[in-house]
């Protein structure tokens, strides 16, 4: 499978499916850091009662999808907002909401790194850039093992 094949497949997937693959890739690739990266259960469909409970418990609109709690390059953590890859003819795919833009600004003012990733390739590149490691070998790996990551149980 090539990176272009992965991108075409991701254009048919939900943000949730892409995020799952990204987290699975990270946990398989960096098992010693697996507990430092996790998703924020802020989006998705909810009933009125479960949405109210999330808000009661402290959920806040605009929170990033994934946080990597690892100090590097003067930052306290890496906040990752996942978006589906942009597809021709679709205006809304891959855009931040106003609440997400406000959250990004707040996290950056607080000294955190914040990135937006449109799919697995951008996720790998941004995470490796943050960790100050070469991403090329990891992109090769994902081309060889994409189905393993996509189907992984977390």
Secondary structure, DSSP 8 states (H G I E B T S, - for coil): --HHHHHHHHTTS-HHHHHHHHHHHHHHH-GGGGGGEEE----S---HHHHHHHHHHT--TT--SEEE---BTTBS-EEEEE-----TT-SSTT---HHHHHHHHHHHHTT-EEEEESSHHHHHHHHHHHHT---HHHHHHHHHHHHHHHT---
